[in-house]
């Protein structure tokens, strides 16, 4: 297990860090009829919006800077939330790099009367911290200092997920370059974005 501080392999080894508990957030959201789809379960977008806002709180608490969502990965809907349920969204930082942070989120649906709970979703959000000019910060955000065995495990797994995200991005760029090099025209909606 690598150390988050004092190691040359740690991206923020030169900076004092923060423990995950210092920025952890929990939000409770009551599901009302306007949150439901035609099947009587909560819209996935309602849940994702709740998660994004909660993760933003964690990212800004940890970094002390304005942050934006960069990516959402490993989203798994495990069970539906229903009218009247309380959605309990828990967000905790797993690891940080120079300007980015990974946040682990879980949503639990709680029946309001019985207290029975079920996990309905887990996802990982990546956020980028920005400087006062609206650019990714060059001053590293604080390192994550894991305390518990679970936090150490999350820290190590976050490094693996970051490598996978970077490899996937590289693959997309290579496919796009190959596509363009072979004389194929970009679709109109892509041309305006490049």
Secondary structure per residue as TSV (DSSP state, phi and psi in degrees):
chain	resnum	aa	ss	phi	psi
A	1	X	-	360.0	126.1
A	2	X	-	-84.7	150.8
A	3	X	-	-84.9	137.8
A	4	X	S	-73.7	-17.6
A	5	X	S	-127.8	150.9
A	6	X	S	76.7	8.0
A	7	X	-	-113.7	139.1
A	8	X	T	-68.6	-16.1
A	9	X	T	-87.0	-10.1
A	10	X	S	-81.1	128.0
A	11	X	T	-64.7	-23.0
A	12	X	T	-121.0	31.1
A	13	X	T	-62.0	-21.4
A	14	X	T	-88.0	-3.8
A	15	X	S	-119.8	146.2
A	16	X	-	-67.0	139.1
A	17	X	-	-107.2	-173.5
A	18	X	B	-131.5	149.4
A	19	X	-	-82.4	149.4
A	20	X	G	-54.9	-34.9
A	21	X	G	-63.4	-23.1
A	22	X	G	-70.1	-22.9
A	23	X	T	-121.6	-2.4
A	24	X	-	-54.9	144.2
A	25	X	E	-135.9	148.0
A	26	X	E	-137.1	131.2
A	27	X	E	-127.3	137.9
A	28	X	E	-110.4	130.1
A	29	X	E	-128.2	124.0
A	30	X	E	-83.9	129.5
A	31	X	-	-82.6	120.0
A	32	X	-	-108.2	167.2
A	33	X	G	-54.7	-34.3
A	34	X	G	-71.8	-6.6
A	35	X	G	-92.1	-1.5
A	36	X	B	-98.0	151.9
A	37	X	-	-92.0	-174.5
A	38	X	T	-68.3	-14.4
A	39	X	T	-90.6	-1.3
A	40	X	S	81.7	15.1
A	41	X	B	-114.4	159.8
A	42	X	B	-66.0	138.9
A	43	X	-	-59.9	139.3
A	44	X	H	-59.7	-35.2
A	45	X	H	-64.7	-33.0
A	46	X	H	-63.2	-44.4
A	47	X	H	-65.7	-44.9
A	48	X	H	-64.2	-37.2
A	49	X	H	-64.1	-44.3
A	50	X	H	-59.4	-44.1
A	51	X	H	-65.2	-42.9
A	52	X	H	-61.8	-44.1
A	53	X	H	-65.9	-40.7
A	54	X	H	-67.8	-42.0
A	55	X	H	-63.4	-36.8
A	56	X	H	-60.1	-41.9
A	57	X	H	-58.2	-45.3
A	58	X	H	-62.9	-47.6
A	59	X	H	-61.0	-43.3
A	60	X	H	-72.7	-35.4
A	61	X	H	-62.3	-44.1
A	62	X	H	-69.7	-46.0
A	63	X	H	-85.8	-26.6
A	64	X	S	71.6	21.1
A	65	X	S	-135.9	165.2
A	66	X	E	-67.5	141.4
A	67	X	E	-134.2	156.4
A	68	X	E	-133.2	154.1
A	69	X	E	-72.8	131.2
A	70	X	E	-102.4	-44.3
A	71	X	E	-156.9	158.9
A	72	X	E	-128.5	124.7
A	73	X	E	-136.8	166.3
A	74	X	E	56.7	41.8
A	75	X	E	-77.9	123.9
A	76	X	E	-130.7	111.4
A	77	X	E	-82.2	117.0
A	78	X	-	-98.9	-31.3
A	79	X	S	-160.4	158.1
A	80	X	-	-83.8	152.4
A	81	X	-	-97.0	146.4
A	82	X	B	-122.2	163.0
A	83	X	T	-50.4	132.0
A	84	X	T	92.1	-20.3
A	85	X	-	-63.1	151.6
A	86	X	E	-96.3	124.4
A	87	X	E	-91.4	123.4
A	88	X	E	-108.1	111.3
A	89	X	E	-102.8	119.3
A	90	X	E	-114.0	129.8
A	91	X	E	-128.9	134.8
A	92	X	E	-142.7	139.2
A	93	X	E	-73.2	140.2
A	94	X	E	-103.8	-37.9
A	95	X	E	-166.1	157.1
A	96	X	E	-131.1	156.4
A	97	X	-	-125.2	-156.8
A	98	X	S	-57.1	-58.1
A	99	X	S	-121.2	-3.9
A	100	X	E	-114.6	158.7
A	101	X	E	-142.1	142.8
A	102	X	E	-104.5	133.6
A	103	X	E	-119.2	128.5
A	104	X	E	-94.7	127.5
A	105	X	E	-123.9	141.1
A	106	X	E	-131.4	141.8
A	107	X	E	-118.3	127.7
A	108	X	E	-113.4	134.9
A	109	X	E	-97.3	128.6
A	110	X	E	-117.1	127.0
A	111	X	-	-69.7	131.5
A	112	X	T	-67.3	-22.4
A	113	X	T	-106.2	-43.4
A	114	X	T	-83.5	-22.7
A	115	X	-	78.8	0.5
A	116	X	-	-63.0	137.8
A	117	X	E	-123.2	155.7
A	118	X	E	-148.9	140.7
A	119	X	E	-76.7	129.1
A	120	X	E	-113.5	-18.9
A	121	X	E	-162.3	145.9
A	122	X	E	-137.6	143.5
A	123	X	E	-157.4	163.1
A	124	X	E	-118.2	126.5
A	125	X	E	-110.4	140.2
A	126	X	E	-111.9	130.5
A	127	X	E	-118.7	152.4
A	128	X	E	-117.8	133.3
A	129	X	E	-89.0	138.2
A	130	X	E	-113.0	150.3
A	131	X	-	-85.1	-175.5
A	132	X	T	-68.0	-13.0
A	133	X	T	-98.7	7.4
A	134	X	S	77.7	22.1
A	135	X	S	-113.1	152.5
A	136	X	B	-53.2	131.9
A	137	X	-	-62.3	140.1
A	138	X	S	-94.1	-17.3
A	139	X	S	-85.2	116.7
A	140	X	-	-56.5	141.0
A	141	X	-	-70.2	159.6
A	142	X	-	-57.8	145.2
A	143	X	-	-67.3	158.5
A	144	X	B	-92.1	128.3
A	145	X	-	-107.6	98.2
A	146	X	-	-71.1	138.4
A	147	X	-	-102.3	-48.3
A	148	X	S	-92.1	167.3
A	149	X	H	-61.2	-40.4
A	150	X	H	-62.6	-41.9
A	151	X	H	-65.4	-37.5
A	152	X	H	-63.7	-41.6
A	153	X	H	-62.3	-46.8
A	154	X	H	-59.9	-40.7
A	155	X	H	-60.2	-48.6
A	156	X	H	-64.6	-44.6
A	157	X	H	-64.3	-33.7
A	158	X	H	-62.0	-37.9
A	159	X	H	-62.9	-40.0
A	160	X	H	-65.6	-45.1
A	161	X	H	-62.4	-37.8
A	162	X	H	-63.0	-43.6
A	163	X	H	-59.9	-41.3
A	164	X	H	-64.8	-41.4
A	165	X	H	-63.8	-42.8
A	166	X	H	-64.8	-40.1
A	167	X	H	-65.3	-40.3
A	168	X	H	-65.0	-41.0
A	169	X	H	-63.0	-44.3
A	170	X	H	-60.6	-43.3
A	171	X	H	-61.4	-42.1
A	172	X	H	-63.2	-42.9
A	173	X	H	-64.1	-40.6
A	174	X	H	-65.8	-41.1
A	175	X	H	-64.2	-41.6
A	176	X	H	-64.6	-43.6
A	177	X	H	-63.1	-41.0
A	178	X	H	-64.8	-42.7
A	179	X	H	-58.6	-46.8
A	180	X	H	-71.9	-35.2
A	181	X	H	-67.6	-25.5
A	182	X	T	-85.3	13.7
A	183	X	T	79.4	9.6
A	184	X	-	-81.9	141.6
A	185	X	-	-81.1	146.9
A	186	X	-	-74.5	143.4
A	187	X	-	-59.8	150.7
A	188	X	H	-54.2	-40.5
A	189	X	H	-69.9	-22.5
A	190	X	H	-83.9	-36.2
A	191	X	H	-56.0	-41.6
A	192	X	T	-71.1	-20.6
A	193	X	T	-92.3	-11.6
A	194	X	-	-96.0	360.0
